[in-house]
Amino acid sequence: MPELPEVETVRRGLAPVLVGATIARVEQRRADLRFPFPEDFVARLEGRRVESLARRAKYLLAGLESGATLVMHLGMSGSFRIEREGGCVLPGLFQYPRSRLGAHDHVVFELSNGAAIVYNDPRRFGFMLLAEADIASHPLFRHLGIEPLGGALTGAMLARLFAGKTTALKAALLDQTLIAGLGNIYVCEALHRARLSPRRAAGTLALRDGSPTARAHRLAAVIPAVLEEAVEAGGSSLRDHRQTDGSLGYFQHSFRVYGRVDDPCSDSKCAGTIQRIVQNGRSTFFCARCQR
């Protein structure tokens, strides 16, 4: 499933074409994806100007001039492509063909600037909905935690979120009510860079008085750095993720631990090897020697 950097790369790819354009025509080719499309979905979008395109956690949020927000989630295999006269946007690095079967193209947005944005989703685990009220109060968003990008994530914030928690650090980082948008890949990578064990109790990042430890400060600096590196690299192309131009992200070539079981630790000062364990049904990759 695409994680935060993959969704952010899609947002950055769509924004130059989508923001400021009017949705001239919508072609909805089926009644549902993971969930049914909203009532009057097409009518509520056609003729509306797109004022903004934001990301919250792993959701894309297109703000419309009507005041409504088009909420889009990629699910496991969803992707967008931008079509212009003469074909699609030229692909970039690590390109290989994504699904082009008409049966997998479920929604087409034709824009006033002549471009078309096509949503393709072979597994149909993605979804789209329209939120009319303040997006922060919507059931999908009102319980989400802080964003790991944008400066809100600090050592003091981690200490406050994790104080008294005996749950494993990795599980706490994946708790979307605490920090929104973090996923399995980037948590594994961040914990290795911060030299913290995924099995460590989350509460150990706070002192008895609630103030942050040095570990909390270190992790708070590493998490956004890993995410920003991944965004700049176009995300990680594992199975289904594609950018909007059809190219593959390449942060997976920088993985230090994820998927590298039995490989030597990438820290030149460490003689350990990468191990795999299962936590809460998810694979965790880490070096038991240098991650404490």
C-alpha positions as CSV (number, residue, x, y, z in Angstrom):
1,M,0.0,0.0,0.0
2,P,1.4,3.5,-0.8
3,E,2.7,5.2,2.2
4,L,3.0,9.0,2.9
5,P,5.9,9.7,0.6
6,E,4.2,7.9,-2.3
7,V,1.0,9.8,-1.8
8,E,2.9,13.1,-1.5
9,T,4.7,12.4,-4.8
10,V,1.3,11.8,-6.4
11,R,0.1,15.1,-4.9
12,R,3.1,17.0,-6.3
13,G,2.6,15.4,-9.7
14,L,-1.1,16.3,-9.9
15,A,-1.0,19.8,-8.5
16,P,0.5,21.7,-11.4
17,V,-2.3,20.3,-13.7
18,L,-5.2,20.1,-11.4
19,V,-5.0,23.2,-9.2
20,G,-6.6,26.2,-10.9
21,A,-8.4,24.1,-13.5
22,T,-12.1,23.6,-13.8
23,I,-13.4,20.0,-13.9
24,A,-15.2,20.2,-17.2
25,R,-16.4,16.6,-17.4
26,V,-16.3,13.5,-15.2
27,E,-16.7,10.0,-16.5
28,Q,-17.6,7.6,-13.7
29,R,-17.3,4.1,-15.1
30,R,-18.6,2.0,-12.2
31,A,-20.8,2.5,-9.2
32,D,-18.2,1.8,-6.5
33,L,-14.6,1.2,-5.6
34,R,-13.9,0.0,-2.1
35,F,-17.1,2.0,-1.2
36,P,-19.9,3.3,-3.4
37,F,-19.3,6.7,-5.0
38,P,-21.2,9.6,-3.3
39,E,-24.6,10.4,-4.5
40,D,-24.6,12.7,-7.5
41,F,-20.8,12.4,-7.6
42,V,-20.5,13.6,-11.2
43,A,-23.0,16.5,-10.9
44,R,-21.3,17.8,-7.8
45,L,-17.9,17.9,-9.5
46,E,-18.6,19.1,-13.0
47,G,-18.1,22.8,-13.5
48,R,-16.2,23.2,-10.2
49,R,-12.8,24.9,-10.1
50,V,-10.1,23.1,-8.0
51,E,-8.7,25.6,-5.6
52,S,-6.1,23.5,-3.8
53,L,-4.7,20.0,-3.6
54,A,-3.4,18.9,-0.1
55,R,-2.5,15.7,1.6
56,R,-3.6,14.6,5.1
57,A,-1.9,11.3,6.2
58,K,-2.4,9.1,3.2
59,Y,-5.4,11.0,1.7
60,L,-5.4,13.5,-1.2
61,L,-7.7,16.4,-0.6
62,A,-8.9,18.5,-3.6
63,G,-10.5,21.7,-2.3
64,L,-13.3,22.9,-4.7
65,E,-14.7,26.4,-5.2
66,S,-18.0,25.1,-3.9
67,G,-16.5,24.6,-0.5
68,A,-16.6,20.8,-0.8
69,T,-13.5,18.7,-0.6
70,L,-12.9,15.7,-3.0
71,V,-11.2,13.1,-0.8
72,M,-9.2,10.4,-2.6
73,H,-7.4,7.4,-1.3
74,L,-5.2,5.1,-3.4
75,G,-5.9,1.9,-1.5
76,M,-3.4,-0.8,-2.5
77,S,-3.1,-0.4,-6.2
78,G,-4.6,2.9,-7.2
79,S,-2.8,5.4,-9.3
80,F,-3.4,8.5,-11.4
81,R,-2.0,9.3,-14.8
82,I,-2.1,12.6,-16.6
83,E,-3.1,12.5,-20.3
84,R,-2.6,15.4,-22.6
85,E,-3.0,15.8,-26.4
86,G,-0.5,13.5,-27.9
87,G,-0.4,11.0,-25.1
88,C,0.6,10.7,-21.4
89,V,3.2,12.7,-19.6
90,L,6.6,11.3,-20.5
91,P,7.8,8.6,-18.0
92,G,10.8,9.1,-15.8
93,L,13.3,6.8,-14.2
94,F,12.6,3.1,-13.4
95,Q,9.5,3.1,-15.7
96,Y,7.6,0.1,-16.6
97,P,4.0,-0.1,-17.9
98,R,1.2,0.2,-15.4
99,S,-2.2,-1.3,-16.0
100,R,-3.9,0.3,-19.0
101,L,-6.8,-2.0,-19.3
102,G,-10.0,0.0,-19.7
103,A,-11.6,-2.1,-17.0
104,H,-9.2,-0.7,-14.5
105,D,-9.7,3.0,-15.5
106,H,-12.6,3.8,-13.2
107,V,-12.8,7.6,-13.2
108,V,-11.7,10.2,-15.8
109,F,-11.6,13.9,-14.9
110,E,-11.5,16.1,-18.0
111,L,-10.1,19.5,-17.2
112,S,-10.6,23.0,-18.7
113,N,-6.9,23.2,-19.5
114,G,-7.2,20.2,-21.9
115,A,-5.6,17.6,-19.7
116,A,-7.4,14.5,-18.4
117,I,-6.6,12.8,-15.1
118,V,-7.4,9.1,-15.1
119,Y,-7.8,7.0,-11.9
120,N,-6.7,3.4,-12.4
121,D,-7.1,0.7,-9.7
122,P,-7.0,-3.0,-10.6
123,R,-7.8,-4.1,-7.0
124,R,-10.4,-1.4,-6.4
125,F,-9.3,-0.8,-2.7
126,G,-9.1,2.9,-3.3
127,F,-12.1,5.2,-2.9
128,M,-13.4,8.8,-3.5
129,L,-15.8,10.8,-1.4
130,L,-17.0,14.3,-1.1
131,A,-16.9,16.1,2.2
132,E,-19.1,19.2,2.5
133,A,-18.2,20.3,6.1
134,D,-14.9,21.2,7.7
135,I,-12.6,18.4,6.8
136,A,-11.0,18.2,10.2
137,S,-14.4,17.2,11.7
138,H,-15.0,14.4,9.2
139,P,-15.0,10.9,10.6
140,L,-12.0,9.9,8.5
141,F,-9.9,12.7,9.9
142,R,-11.0,13.9,13.3
143,H,-9.1,11.1,15.1
144,L,-5.9,11.4,13.1
145,G,-2.7,12.4,14.9
146,I,-0.1,15.0,14.0
147,E,1.6,15.1,10.6
148,P,5.2,13.9,10.6
149,L,6.1,16.7,8.1
150,G,5.7,20.4,8.6
151,G,7.5,20.9,11.9
152,A,4.9,19.5,14.4
153,L,7.0,16.4,15.1
154,T,9.6,17.3,17.8
155,G,11.3,15.4,20.6
156,A,9.0,17.0,23.1
157,M,5.9,16.0,21.1
158,L,7.1,12.4,20.9
159,A,7.6,12.3,24.6
160,R,4.1,13.7,25.2
161,L,2.6,11.2,22.8
162,F,4.5,8.2,24.2
163,A,4.7,8.9,27.9
164,G,3.7,5.9,29.9
165,K,3.1,3.6,26.9
166,T,4.4,0.1,27.3
167,T,3.6,-0.8,23.7
168,A,6.5,-1.4,21.3
169,L,8.0,1.7,19.8
170,K,7.2,0.5,16.2
171,A,3.6,-0.1,17.0
172,A,3.3,3.3,18.6
173,L,4.8,5.0,15.5
174,L,2.3,3.2,13.3
175,D,-0.7,4.3,15.5
176,Q,-2.5,6.8,13.2
177,T,-4.2,8.5,16.1
178,L,-0.8,9.6,17.3
179,I,1.2,10.3,14.1
180,A,-0.7,10.3,10.8
181,G,0.7,8.8,7.7
182,L,3.6,6.7,8.9
183,G,3.8,3.2,7.4
184,N,5.8,0.0,7.9
185,I,8.6,0.8,5.4
186,Y,9.6,4.2,6.7
187,V,9.2,3.4,10.3
188,C,11.7,0.5,9.9
189,E,14.1,2.8,8.0
190,A,13.7,5.6,10.6
191,L,14.3,3.4,13.6
192,H,17.5,2.0,12.1
193,R,18.8,5.5,11.4
194,A,17.9,6.6,14.9
195,R,19.5,3.4,16.3
196,L,16.4,2.4,18.2
197,S,15.0,-1.0,18.6
198,P,11.5,-1.5,17.2
199,R,10.8,-3.7,20.4
200,R,11.7,-0.9,22.8
201,A,8.8,0.3,24.9
202,A,7.5,3.6,23.5
203,G,7.4,5.2,26.9
204,T,11.2,5.0,27.2
205,L,11.4,8.1,25.0
206,A,10.1,10.2,27.9
207,L,11.7,10.8,31.3
208,R,9.7,10.5,34.5
209,D,8.8,14.2,34.4
210,G,7.5,13.8,30.8
211,S,10.4,15.6,29.2
212,P,12.0,14.0,26.1
213,T,15.1,11.8,26.1
214,A,18.0,12.2,23.7
215,R,16.5,9.2,21.9
216,A,13.2,11.2,21.4
217,H,15.1,14.1,19.9
218,R,17.1,11.8,17.6
219,L,14.0,10.0,16.3
220,A,12.0,13.3,15.8
221,A,14.8,14.5,13.6
222,V,15.2,11.3,11.6
223,I,11.6,10.6,10.7
224,P,11.0,13.8,8.6
225,A,14.4,13.5,7.1
226,V,13.7,9.9,5.9
227,L,10.3,11.0,4.5
228,E,11.6,14.0,2.7
229,E,14.4,11.9,1.1
230,A,11.8,9.4,0.0
231,V,9.6,12.2,-1.5
232,E,12.5,13.6,-3.4
233,A,13.3,10.1,-4.7
234,G,9.7,9.7,-5.9
235,G,8.7,7.2,-3.2
236,S,9.4,3.5,-3.1
237,S,8.2,1.3,-6.0
238,L,7.1,-2.0,-4.3
239,R,4.6,-3.8,-6.4
240,D,2.0,-1.2,-7.3
241,H,3.2,2.4,-6.6
242,R,3.6,4.6,-9.6
243,Q,4.1,8.4,-9.9
244,T,1.6,10.3,-12.1
245,D,4.0,10.2,-15.1
246,G,4.1,6.4,-15.0
247,S,7.6,6.3,-13.5
248,L,8.7,4.4,-10.5
249,G,10.0,5.9,-7.4
250,Y,13.5,4.8,-6.4
251,F,13.9,5.2,-2.7
252,Q,13.9,1.5,-2.4
253,H,17.5,1.6,-3.7
254,S,18.3,3.5,-0.5
255,F,16.7,1.0,2.0
256,R,19.0,0.3,4.9
257,V,17.0,-2.5,6.5
258,Y,13.6,-3.0,4.8
259,G,13.6,-6.3,2.9
260,R,17.3,-6.8,3.5
261,V,17.1,-9.8,5.9
262,D,20.5,-11.5,6.5
263,D,22.3,-8.6,4.8
264,P,25.1,-6.9,6.7
265,C,24.1,-3.8,8.6
266,S,24.6,-0.7,6.4
267,D,26.3,1.1,9.3
268,S,30.0,0.6,8.6
269,K,30.8,0.6,12.3
270,C,28.4,-2.2,13.0
271,A,29.1,-5.9,12.4
272,G,25.5,-7.0,12.8
273,T,23.1,-8.4,10.2
274,I,19.5,-7.4,9.3
275,Q,16.9,-9.6,11.0
276,R,13.2,-10.0,10.3
277,I,10.6,-10.4,13.1
278,V,6.8,-10.0,13.0
279,Q,5.1,-7.4,15.1
280,N,1.3,-7.0,15.1
281,G,1.2,-9.0,11.9
282,R,3.7,-6.8,10.0
283,S,7.3,-7.6,9.1
284,T,9.9,-5.6,10.9
285,F,13.4,-5.4,9.6
286,F,16.2,-4.2,12.0
287,C,19.7,-4.7,13.3
288,A,19.6,-6.1,16.8
289,R,23.3,-5.2,17.3
290,C,23.1,-1.4,16.8
291,Q,19.4,-0.7,17.4
292,R,18.8,-0.6,21.1
